[in-house]
Structure formats: structure tokens, C-alpha cells
Amino acid sequence: MASNDHVHEIRNDGTHPHHHHHNDHDHVYNESSSWVGADGRVYHSHDGLAPHSHEPVYSPGYFTRRALPLSNRDFNERAFTIGIGGPVGTGKTALMLALCRLLRDKYSLAAVTNDIFTKEDGEFLVKNGALPEERIRAVETGGCPHAAIREDISINLGPLEELSNLYKADILLCESGGDNLAANFSRELADYIIYIIDVSGGDKIPRKGGPGITQADLLVINKTDLAQAVGADLAVMERDALRMRDGGPFVFAQVKHQVGVEDIVNHVLQAWEVATGKKRH
């Protein structure tokens, strides 16, 4: 394991400016308190985090009605950003590593990882030589990893903008902490969203829905080599993914074994070309 000195650490200790978090109210909070703020949002605090609210999620949503990439993005300020989300253990960090290996020789890359209380994923990327260690930042989000990619994105925006400017990045990778099926990236943070699940949770996962599954630009169903061992029917997962995503794209993959990764890269580069007006190298 790499030394802790190898990865820059950014903690969500309440000292950063916040996207939808408000530290300037008069409420004195404790570990279990909640209240309605002046803006009408319900705020709470826990795990030592600053007070924050969550965007309400009332339904899984639809791929065809998902929030589209921002049309006024300045890629000189921050490079095209790929958000990679999904539950714990589905292969997010493995996908980060695979994308770095396939793209780093032709594109300037940098990466930000999120964990709740460790720098584990950033250290993994450093240990495996995904990128030079100075191009990797590890963010500790505290107990609300979804807030760091949706409601309070400032903790990720800061290091992404810094890395983009330092290394004249073409593409930035941002991995969320492992979370539930409702976790999805704000379009203010991610220009292209990949949500990754795996077959070990059972073939029911795609039909359970959630914004991650239904509204990500690309759904990756990983670890297909384990399907027989866990009794997951890939045909059922394909049927349900097509239905839940209104026909939106998904890829069956074995990221660890490089199966399906080139297909994922093609989806990413196609979106990069459309957004930036550049041609792939």
C-alpha cells in the first residue's frame, strides 16, 4: 500500500465553500438534529459533517428525461469530467484504473477519488501506477458520499479545477464514494456519468431502478464472469436494463479482465468529442 504522503487529502470539515450547504445560519447543530432552513430545505447534520440538505428523489426517473450536460461549460476552466458512481465494491476504482491505462498515452488525465473516511481508492490508483501520483487527489467526504457529488460538489470541484489547470487536462475522472442506487452526479460536476453495478448483488438490481441506474449516461453491469456462481441471469439483467433505461446504453463488462472496457472508452470519447468539439487522438 502506498504511503499516506503519496496522495493529497482533502477533508470535508466544513471549511470549504458549499454548493447547497449553508454554514452561515444561526442554528447550533448536533449529531442528530434537523431543521428547516430559510430557503425551505430540510437540513441535518451527522458524522461531524457541516449542516446540509439533500435534493428530494421521488422516482427513479427516465433516461430520456435525464438532466443533460450543461451547454455553457467552459472546458478551459475545468476539463471534460467523467463521473463514476455506484454501490460499494462494484468496480468503480478498477474502472478508473482501466480508463487511465487506455487513455493516458493519448490524453492528459487527472483523477479525484472519494471515500468516506479513508484515502483507499486514491492509494490504489497510485500503487497500480494509474497516473503519476501528483495527478491523483483523494477526497474524504464523511458520511454522505452522495452529497459530495450532488448537493455539495465544492469539495470535488476544487481539486478538479486545480488539476485541470496544473496539467492542461483533456479529461478528468471523478469517482464517487460507494453509495446507494439513488446516488447520481450533479451536471455541474460531471459532463458524462457512468454508473456501475455488478452481478453479485443479483439479477434484480437493474429493475430496482434509482437515478443512478436510470439516468446515468452509461450503465455498466460488471463482473459478468461471476453470474453463474451467484445465480444471476444475464438475460434478465439485459431485459430489465433496457426497460428501466428507456433503451439507453449499457455495457456488460469484466473490468478486471478488460472485457467491455474498450466499449466503455468509445462511449466516453464519443461524448467528449460532442461536448468539446475536438476529435479523438
C-alpha beads as a LAMMPS data file, in Angstrom:
LAMMPS data file: protein, C-alpha beads

281 atoms
280 bonds

1 atom types
1 bond types

-500.0 500.0 xlo xhi
-500.0 500.0 ylo yhi
-500.0 500.0 zlo zhi

Masses

1 110.0

Atoms # bond

1 1 1 0.000 0.000 0.000
2 1 1 1.266 3.445 -0.873
3 1 1 2.288 5.794 1.869
4 1 1 -0.297 8.315 3.005
5 1 1 2.060 11.025 1.797
6 1 1 1.599 9.938 -1.788
7 1 1 -1.941 11.198 -2.169
8 1 1 -3.206 14.698 -1.476
9 1 1 -6.022 14.638 1.080
10 1 1 -8.989 16.983 1.191
11 1 1 -11.384 16.640 4.102
12 1 1 -14.982 17.811 4.263
13 1 1 -14.541 19.574 7.595
14 1 1 -16.913 22.428 6.925
15 1 1 -14.180 24.878 5.941
16 1 1 -14.845 24.727 2.194
17 1 1 -17.422 26.885 0.399
18 1 1 -20.543 24.814 -0.175
19 1 1 -22.825 24.271 -3.129
20 1 1 -26.092 23.685 -1.251
21 1 1 -24.683 23.512 2.253
22 1 1 -25.165 26.553 4.404
23 1 1 -22.834 27.295 7.297
24 1 1 -23.986 30.868 7.790
25 1 1 -27.284 30.192 9.562
26 1 1 -27.827 30.756 13.257
27 1 1 -28.680 27.169 14.154
28 1 1 -26.324 25.393 16.544
29 1 1 -26.333 21.771 15.396
30 1 1 -25.539 18.427 16.930
31 1 1 -25.162 14.870 15.646
32 1 1 -28.881 14.146 15.199
33 1 1 -30.559 17.500 14.681
34 1 1 -32.624 18.565 11.675
35 1 1 -34.417 21.784 10.824
36 1 1 -35.950 23.791 8.005
37 1 1 -33.643 26.492 6.680
38 1 1 -34.582 29.928 5.387
39 1 1 -34.633 28.520 1.846
40 1 1 -37.274 25.936 2.788
41 1 1 -34.882 22.990 2.607
42 1 1 -34.674 20.449 5.416
43 1 1 -31.124 20.463 6.826
44 1 1 -29.432 17.921 9.045
45 1 1 -26.012 17.144 10.424
46 1 1 -24.330 13.877 11.287
47 1 1 -20.916 12.186 11.298
48 1 1 -19.353 15.537 12.108
49 1 1 -20.355 16.991 8.754
50 1 1 -21.406 20.571 8.263
51 1 1 -25.188 21.082 8.016
52 1 1 -26.527 20.025 4.634
53 1 1 -29.702 19.203 2.735
54 1 1 -30.472 16.626 0.083
55 1 1 -32.265 17.026 -3.197
56 1 1 -35.577 15.124 -2.952
57 1 1 -35.807 11.986 -5.113
58 1 1 -39.399 10.957 -5.771
59 1 1 -38.962 8.363 -8.540
60 1 1 -36.249 6.514 -10.476
61 1 1 -36.689 8.972 -13.340
62 1 1 -36.208 8.306 -17.047
63 1 1 -33.119 8.167 -19.233
64 1 1 -34.833 10.227 -21.924
65 1 1 -35.709 12.936 -19.383
66 1 1 -32.391 12.981 -17.534
67 1 1 -30.545 16.227 -16.945
68 1 1 -28.358 16.874 -19.968
69 1 1 -24.777 18.160 -19.874
70 1 1 -24.531 21.911 -19.328
71 1 1 -24.441 23.784 -22.614
72 1 1 -22.406 26.693 -21.235
73 1 1 -19.484 24.705 -19.791
74 1 1 -16.063 26.323 -20.108
75 1 1 -13.632 23.451 -20.649
76 1 1 -10.704 25.836 -20.315
77 1 1 -11.719 26.395 -16.702
78 1 1 -12.218 22.681 -15.993
79 1 1 -11.704 19.856 -18.452
80 1 1 -14.404 17.419 -19.545
81 1 1 -15.284 15.492 -16.394
82 1 1 -16.396 11.874 -16.159
83 1 1 -18.294 10.940 -13.004
84 1 1 -18.150 7.276 -11.986
85 1 1 -20.680 6.192 -9.371
86 1 1 -22.160 3.016 -7.967
87 1 1 -22.536 0.898 -4.837
88 1 1 -19.588 -0.230 -2.731
89 1 1 -17.479 -2.953 -4.326
90 1 1 -18.918 -2.901 -7.837
91 1 1 -15.641 -1.963 -9.521
92 1 1 -15.543 1.839 -9.651
93 1 1 -11.859 2.095 -8.785
94 1 1 -10.997 -0.792 -11.117
95 1 1 -12.770 1.107 -13.896
96 1 1 -10.837 4.276 -13.020
97 1 1 -7.609 2.289 -13.361
98 1 1 -8.684 0.694 -16.645
99 1 1 -9.693 4.039 -18.162
100 1 1 -6.400 5.621 -17.102
101 1 1 -4.431 2.808 -18.700
102 1 1 -6.288 3.068 -22.000
103 1 1 -6.407 6.868 -22.248
104 1 1 -3.255 8.216 -20.579
105 1 1 -0.921 7.802 -23.592
106 1 1 -3.091 9.969 -25.846
107 1 1 -4.812 12.341 -23.436
108 1 1 -3.791 14.431 -20.448
109 1 1 -5.651 12.926 -17.489
110 1 1 -6.127 13.584 -13.790
111 1 1 -8.257 11.807 -11.202
112 1 1 -10.155 12.527 -7.984
113 1 1 -11.367 9.699 -5.768
114 1 1 -13.910 9.836 -2.943
115 1 1 -14.005 7.677 0.189
116 1 1 -15.942 8.373 3.346
117 1 1 -13.108 8.226 5.903
118 1 1 -10.007 6.897 4.080
119 1 1 -7.802 7.514 1.051
120 1 1 -8.023 3.872 -0.001
121 1 1 -9.068 4.345 -3.621
122 1 1 -6.565 7.094 -4.321
123 1 1 -3.819 4.943 -2.835
124 1 1 -4.911 2.025 -5.029
125 1 1 -4.526 4.148 -8.151
126 1 1 -1.096 5.340 -7.025
127 1 1 0.051 1.815 -6.118
128 1 1 -1.021 0.493 -9.519
129 1 1 0.546 3.339 -11.468
130 1 1 -2.703 4.585 -12.979
131 1 1 -1.225 8.089 -13.346
132 1 1 1.698 9.973 -11.847
133 1 1 0.802 10.369 -8.176
134 1 1 0.684 14.166 -8.390
135 1 1 -2.248 13.843 -10.804
136 1 1 -4.365 11.994 -8.215
137 1 1 -6.308 13.581 -5.349
138 1 1 -8.125 11.670 -2.602
139 1 1 -11.164 13.327 -1.035
140 1 1 -12.636 12.174 2.279
141 1 1 -16.323 13.017 2.100
142 1 1 -17.522 11.949 5.537
143 1 1 -20.750 10.008 5.954
144 1 1 -22.651 11.470 2.988
145 1 1 -20.707 10.494 -0.136
146 1 1 -23.707 11.324 -2.331
147 1 1 -23.729 14.914 -1.070
148 1 1 -20.194 15.403 -2.415
149 1 1 -21.310 14.585 -5.966
150 1 1 -24.726 16.211 -5.921
151 1 1 -25.681 18.741 -3.259
152 1 1 -22.264 19.925 -2.082
153 1 1 -19.920 19.457 -5.011
154 1 1 -17.391 22.099 -3.953
155 1 1 -15.210 19.528 -2.209
156 1 1 -14.678 17.844 -5.597
157 1 1 -14.776 20.929 -7.805
158 1 1 -11.761 22.459 -6.076
159 1 1 -9.272 19.663 -6.754
160 1 1 -10.704 19.004 -10.230
161 1 1 -10.220 22.623 -11.272
162 1 1 -6.734 22.685 -9.757
163 1 1 -5.669 19.501 -11.547
164 1 1 -7.206 20.661 -14.807
165 1 1 -5.199 23.863 -14.763
166 1 1 -1.959 22.349 -13.488
167 1 1 -1.794 19.646 -16.151
168 1 1 -3.825 21.168 -19.003
169 1 1 -6.077 18.149 -18.739
170 1 1 -8.159 16.829 -21.613
171 1 1 -10.245 14.547 -19.407
172 1 1 -10.837 14.396 -15.641
173 1 1 -12.081 11.318 -13.773
174 1 1 -14.104 11.671 -10.573
175 1 1 -15.040 8.555 -8.606
176 1 1 -17.793 8.848 -6.022
177 1 1 -17.748 7.015 -2.736
178 1 1 -19.773 3.810 -2.760
179 1 1 -23.433 4.611 -2.238
180 1 1 -26.993 3.519 -2.943
181 1 1 -28.980 3.346 -6.190
182 1 1 -30.315 6.879 -5.713
183 1 1 -26.862 8.477 -5.873
184 1 1 -26.204 10.359 -9.103
185 1 1 -23.901 13.192 -10.133
186 1 1 -24.886 16.818 -10.469
187 1 1 -24.426 18.097 -14.010
188 1 1 -22.471 20.971 -12.507
189 1 1 -19.836 18.359 -11.650
190 1 1 -19.992 15.616 -14.302
191 1 1 -20.285 16.093 -18.044
192 1 1 -20.581 12.343 -18.560
193 1 1 -21.937 9.966 -15.929
194 1 1 -21.122 6.267 -15.663
195 1 1 -22.982 4.181 -13.105
196 1 1 -21.535 0.750 -12.366
197 1 1 -23.290 -2.185 -10.721
198 1 1 -22.246 -5.826 -10.611
199 1 1 -23.943 -9.197 -10.860
200 1 1 -23.035 -10.305 -7.328
201 1 1 -25.970 -8.286 -5.984
202 1 1 -28.327 -10.471 -8.035
203 1 1 -30.077 -10.028 -11.358
204 1 1 -32.791 -7.928 -9.675
205 1 1 -30.583 -4.837 -9.385
206 1 1 -31.386 -3.157 -12.759
207 1 1 -35.142 -3.320 -12.180
208 1 1 -34.820 -1.817 -8.712
209 1 1 -34.168 1.450 -10.523
210 1 1 -32.889 4.573 -8.900
211 1 1 -31.448 7.640 -10.658
212 1 1 -28.031 6.026 -10.911
213 1 1 -29.386 3.174 -13.000
214 1 1 -31.983 5.075 -14.990
215 1 1 -30.336 8.438 -15.621
216 1 1 -26.592 7.820 -15.953
217 1 1 -25.298 8.379 -19.465
218 1 1 -23.902 4.839 -19.401
219 1 1 -24.757 1.881 -17.175
220 1 1 -22.030 -0.723 -16.689
221 1 1 -23.008 -4.189 -15.446
222 1 1 -19.716 -5.551 -14.138
223 1 1 -18.320 -8.933 -13.073
224 1 1 -20.367 -10.947 -15.535
225 1 1 -17.928 -13.815 -15.024
226 1 1 -19.494 -14.311 -11.587
227 1 1 -23.051 -14.662 -12.880
228 1 1 -23.198 -18.444 -12.726
229 1 1 -21.622 -18.576 -9.273
230 1 1 -24.234 -16.247 -7.774
231 1 1 -27.178 -17.464 -9.848
232 1 1 -27.653 -14.214 -11.779
233 1 1 -29.347 -14.427 -15.174
234 1 1 -27.663 -12.002 -17.579
235 1 1 -30.638 -12.199 -19.962
236 1 1 -32.875 -10.924 -17.169
237 1 1 -30.429 -8.110 -16.402
238 1 1 -30.306 -7.152 -20.076
239 1 1 -34.107 -7.129 -20.348
240 1 1 -34.544 -5.047 -17.207
241 1 1 -31.731 -2.624 -18.063
242 1 1 -33.324 -1.933 -21.455
243 1 1 -36.707 -1.366 -19.839
244 1 1 -35.539 0.770 -16.915
245 1 1 -33.277 2.904 -19.121
246 1 1 -35.719 3.519 -21.986
247 1 1 -33.222 1.863 -24.291
248 1 1 -30.305 3.976 -23.013
249 1 1 -26.851 2.419 -23.428
250 1 1 -25.366 -0.149 -21.088
251 1 1 -22.348 -2.419 -21.252
252 1 1 -21.756 -5.886 -19.825
253 1 1 -18.193 -5.951 -18.523
254 1 1 -15.465 -7.736 -16.631
255 1 1 -13.416 -4.642 -15.916
256 1 1 -10.676 -6.503 -14.043
257 1 1 -10.127 -8.651 -17.147
258 1 1 -10.524 -5.747 -19.621
259 1 1 -13.722 -7.197 -21.067
260 1 1 -16.028 -4.415 -22.257
261 1 1 -13.602 -1.634 -21.323
262 1 1 -12.889 -0.567 -24.914
263 1 1 -16.649 -0.257 -25.452
264 1 1 -16.852 1.994 -22.383
265 1 1 -13.951 4.100 -23.692
266 1 1 -15.710 4.518 -27.038
267 1 1 -18.834 5.835 -25.289
268 1 1 -16.686 8.253 -23.268
269 1 1 -14.723 9.574 -26.243
270 1 1 -17.843 9.999 -28.344
271 1 1 -19.347 12.185 -25.594
272 1 1 -16.032 14.064 -25.237
273 1 1 -15.994 14.828 -28.963
274 1 1 -19.584 16.103 -28.916
275 1 1 -19.050 18.259 -25.821
276 1 1 -15.673 19.770 -26.686
277 1 1 -15.792 19.832 -30.482
278 1 1 -12.427 18.055 -30.550
279 1 1 -11.531 14.856 -32.389
280 1 1 -10.174 11.804 -30.612
281 1 1 -6.450 11.208 -30.982

Bonds

1 1 1 2
2 1 2 3
3 1 3 4
4 1 4 5
5 1 5 6
6 1 6 7
7 1 7 8
8 1 8 9
9 1 9 10
10 1 10 11
11 1 11 12
12 1 12 13
13 1 13 14
14 1 14 15
15 1 15 16
16 1 16 17
17 1 17 18
18 1 18 19
19 1 19 20
20 1 20 21
21 1 21 22
22 1 22 23
23 1 23 24
24 1 24 25
25 1 25 26
26 1 26 27
27 1 27 28
28 1 28 29
29 1 29 30
30 1 30 31
31 1 31 32
32 1 32 33
33 1 33 34
34 1 34 35
35 1 35 36
36 1 36 37
37 1 37 38
38 1 38 39
39 1 39 40
40 1 40 41
41 1 41 42
42 1 42 43
43 1 43 44
44 1 44 45
45 1 45 46
46 1 46 47
47 1 47 48
48 1 48 49
49 1 49 50
50 1 50 51
51 1 51 52
52 1 52 53
53 1 53 54
54 1 54 55
55 1 55 56
56 1 56 57
57 1 57 58
58 1 58 59
59 1 59 60
60 1 60 61
61 1 61 62
62 1 62 63
63 1 63 64
64 1 64 65
65 1 65 66
66 1 66 67
67 1 67 68
68 1 68 69
69 1 69 70
70 1 70 71
71 1 71 72
72 1 72 73
73 1 73 74
74 1 74 75
75 1 75 76
76 1 76 77
77 1 77 78
78 1 78 79
79 1 79 80
80 1 80 81
81 1 81 82
82 1 82 83
83 1 83 84
84 1 84 85
85 1 85 86
86 1 86 87
87 1 87 88
88 1 88 89
89 1 89 90
90 1 90 91
91 1 91 92
92 1 92 93
93 1 93 94
94 1 94 95
95 1 95 96
96 1 96 97
97 1 97 98
98 1 98 99
99 1 99 100
100 1 100 101
101 1 101 102
102 1 102 103
103 1 103 104
104 1 104 105
105 1 105 106
106 1 106 107
107 1 107 108
108 1 108 109
109 1 109 110
110 1 110 111
111 1 111 112
112 1 112 113
113 1 113 114
114 1 114 115
115 1 115 116
116 1 116 117
117 1 117 118
118 1 118 119
119 1 119 120
120 1 120 121
121 1 121 122
122 1 122 123
123 1 123 124
124 1 124 125
125 1 125 126
126 1 126 127
127 1 127 128
128 1 128 129
129 1 129 130
130 1 130 131
131 1 131 132
132 1 132 133
133 1 133 134
134 1 134 135
135 1 135 136
136 1 136 137
137 1 137 138
138 1 138 139
139 1 139 140
140 1 140 141
141 1 141 142
142 1 142 143
143 1 143 144
144 1 144 145
145 1 145 146
146 1 146 147
147 1 147 148
148 1 148 149
149 1 149 150
150 1 150 151
151 1 151 152
152 1 152 153
153 1 153 154
154 1 154 155
155 1 155 156
156 1 156 157
157 1 157 158
158 1 158 159
159 1 159 160
160 1 160 161
161 1 161 162
162 1 162 163
163 1 163 164
164 1 164 165
165 1 165 166
166 1 166 167
167 1 167 168
168 1 168 169
169 1 169 170
170 1 170 171
171 1 171 172
172 1 172 173
173 1 173 174
174 1 174 175
175 1 175 176
176 1 176 177
177 1 177 178
178 1 178 179
179 1 179 180
180 1 180 181
181 1 181 182
182 1 182 183
183 1 183 184
184 1 184 185
185 1 185 186
186 1 186 187
187 1 187 188
188 1 188 189
189 1 189 190
190 1 190 191
191 1 191 192
192 1 192 193
193 1 193 194
194 1 194 195
195 1 195 196
196 1 196 197
197 1 197 198
198 1 198 199
199 1 199 200
200 1 200 201
201 1 201 202
202 1 202 203
203 1 203 204
204 1 204 205
205 1 205 206
206 1 206 207
207 1 207 208
208 1 208 209
209 1 209 210
210 1 210 211
211 1 211 212
212 1 212 213
213 1 213 214
214 1 214 215
215 1 215 216
216 1 216 217
217 1 217 218
218 1 218 219
219 1 219 220
220 1 220 221
221 1 221 222
222 1 222 223
223 1 223 224
224 1 224 225
225 1 225 226
226 1 226 227
227 1 227 228
228 1 228 229
229 1 229 230
230 1 230 231
231 1 231 232
232 1 232 233
233 1 233 234
234 1 234 235
235 1 235 236
236 1 236 237
237 1 237 238
238 1 238 239
239 1 239 240
240 1 240 241
241 1 241 242
242 1 242 243
243 1 243 244
244 1 244 245
245 1 245 246
246 1 246 247
247 1 247 248
248 1 248 249
249 1 249 250
250 1 250 251
251 1 251 252
252 1 252 253
253 1 253 254
254 1 254 255
255 1 255 256
256 1 256 257
257 1 257 258
258 1 258 259
259 1 259 260
260 1 260 261
261 1 261 262
262 1 262 263
263 1 263 264
264 1 264 265
265 1 265 266
266 1 266 267
267 1 267 268
268 1 268 269
269 1 269 270
270 1 270 271
271 1 271 272
272 1 272 273
273 1 273 274
274 1 274 275
275 1 275 276
276 1 276 277
277 1 277 278
278 1 278 279
279 1 279 280
280 1 280 281
